[in-house]
Amino acid sequence: MFRVDDVVRPGGCSNKTGGSYPMMIYPNIVNMLGEMTVDVNALCLDRSVTYKLMIEQRQVATCTVVNPAIARCTIPKIYDWGTKTVFFQPESTGANDEKAFVGYIYFVPPTLDPMRLDIGNIYDWFKNPIEYPVMPISWFPRNFTNPDLNYQDNTQMRISDDTLYAVQLGLYVIGYKETKDDNIKKFRPEHRVLCRLTTYANRNTYEYRFNAQKERINLNQVEHWYMNDWERMHELYTFRVGYLKLAPIRANDQNVAPQLLSGLVSSPISLHWLWTSNNPQYDTNSYSQQQADARTDYVVKKATEMCHDWYDEDGAQWNFLRDTETNASCPCMEIQAKYDLGRFMPHPRCSQVFRDITCTTMIGAKNCYMSASNIYGSYAGTGRYGESESTSRFPTHYGQVCCYDEKGYLMQTTYQPVIKVIEQTPYNPGFPLRAYEFGTAPYMGQFEVPGLSAFHHDYMPYFLCCK
């Protein structure tokens, strides 16, 4: 049985040489943060054999045999944006003359993940103060199965068995930041599980086979912290941005931050609302207007401290506006950007081509374009003092964003005067980015994570310091 609008994929398995049959992978669009599983259908499987899914030039994913035709592989973090070739074969390759089956996975940042966790209007999460203390959340219960199931005892399991989907789910807050690490001489991306907001029971009754489960998130309550009181008072505010993850609860995750199981990840959101949640300074059971104002003032205070740190950190680096505006200045008209395919492309989140609900900054623009690759700089060595004719161009980690109004004219940039008669007037032009939206090659040493680096270094200072 299948729906008429489904993509029907052939099942079964084959022991013929790799490439005789294409390898089936579901889902084949994967969040680059990993921490999720994909089902692989290729050669016929033996439960006594260990199988691996190799990702080109990257890590190896470990796999578990579900049945003779399907292996479930846990994808690691892949800090890249694009299609990767993957190879599936036994760990003891060559012993029995097995050949690798070849397939493809498209890795996307959490800003564009089609299977991301639905947490309502993303723009509401960036407002200060948060207008709604209760936020919506929804997911399809059949995306989760009981993690305690043992696939090695040859027990036959039917996907129609409702007991497979009876599992307790935890909603975790994961903070992200990247700072200089002297040991590796580069910026180290850090993903830290900060807390578990609440727990949900995955509904496994018949009506939820195709219906989404809809719940609520109370932002003023935290079920369990993975930070002590001192860290919550002094380090929590250093996490400007993060994301929510819905995953099955491990039995031993009460004291230390757990290694989360595979689950659903949300789009990047601001974490300023978490700075006062269950904060020892505001630990009370009553909620008055005075306390609400005190929470707002505390967020402003901590955001100001963050802005000072960001200003010192960003001000010590190269002036990226010089290279950005010299080598990738915005065309005056949208029609010019549209046909300048070598330098510009439609913005993946804020354009009519790739319009997405996670566009939080350029609201009010009809269309936005961004540089199609990392901007090339012209100042290096002696050339940084102006003698650029003796230097060669080199790739940077900068990016350009250009937004246009309904008449196709370039909107003013943020470092030029912008007159707003009404505070909420939707006029938000594009602005250059120190961290390119698509990330940067690892050898650059910093700003390499697609999406998250731009949020940490560019978008969050925009919301907490400028806007």
Stockholm file with secondary structure:
# STOCKHOLM 1.0

chainA/1-467         MFRVDDVVRPGGCSNKTGGSYPMMIYPNIVNMLGEMTVDVNALCLDRSVTYKLMIEQRQVATCTVVNPAIARCTIPKIYDWGTKTVFFQPESTGANDEKAFVGYIYFVPPTLDPMRLDIGNIYDWFKNPIEYPVMPISWFPRNFTNPDLNYQDNTQMRISDDTLYAVQLGLYVIGYKETKDDNIKKFRPEHRVLCRLTTYANRNTYEYRFNAQKERINLNQVEHWYMNDWERMHELYTFRVGYLKLAPIRANDQNVAPQLLSGLVSSPISLHWLWTSNNPQYDTNSYSQQQADARTDYVVKKATEMCHDWYDEDGAQWNFLRDTETNASCPCMEIQAKYDLGRFMPHPRCSQVFRDITCTTMIGAKNCYMSASNIYGSYAGTGRYGESESTSRFPTHYGQVCCYDEKGYLMQTTYQPVIKVIEQTPYNPGFPLRAYEFGTAPYMGQFEVPGLSAFHHDYMPYFLCCK
#=GR chainA/1-467 SS CCCTTSCCCCCSCCCSCTTSSCCEEESCEEETTCCEEEEEECSCCCTTSCEEEEETTSCEEEEEEEETTEEEEEECCCCCCEEEEEEEEESSTTTTCCCCEEEEEEEECTTSCTTCCBCSCGGGGGCSSCSCSEEEEEECGGGCCCTTCCTTSCCCCCTTCGGGGCCEEEEEEEEEEEEEETTTTEEEEEEEEEEEEEEEECCCSGGGTTSCEEEEEETTCCSEESSCHHHHHHTGGGCCEEEEEEEECCTTCSSSCCCCCSCEECCCEECGGGGSTTCGGGCCSCCCHHHHHHHHHHHHHHHHHHHHHHHHHHHTSCCHHHHHHHHSCCCSBHHHHHHCTTTEEECSSSSSSSCCTTCCSCTTCSEEEEESSCCEECCCGGGGGTCGGGSCCEECSCBCEEEECTTSBBCCCTTSCCCCSSTTCCCCCCCCBSSCTTCCCGGGCSSCSTTHHHIIIIIHHIIIIIC
#=GC SS_cons         CCCTTSCCCCCSCCCSCTTSSCCEEESCEEETTCCEEEEEECSCCCTTSCEEEEETTSCEEEEEEEETTEEEEEECCCCCCEEEEEEEEESSTTTTCCCCEEEEEEEECTTSCTTCCBCSCGGGGGCSSCSCSEEEEEECGGGCCCTTCCTTSCCCCCTTCGGGGCCEEEEEEEEEEEEEETTTTEEEEEEEEEEEEEEEECCCSGGGTTSCEEEEEETTCCSEESSCHHHHHHTGGGCCEEEEEEEECCTTCSSSCCCCCSCEECCCEECGGGGSTTCGGGCCSCCCHHHHHHHHHHHHHHHHHHHHHHHHHHHTSCCHHHHHHHHSCCCSBHHHHHHCTTTEEECSSSSSSSCCTTCCSCTTCSEEEEESSCCEECCCGGGGGTCGGGSCCEECSCBCEEEECTTSBBCCCTTSCCCCSSTTCCCCCCCCBSSCTTCCCGGGCSSCSTTHHHIIIIIHHIIIIIC
//
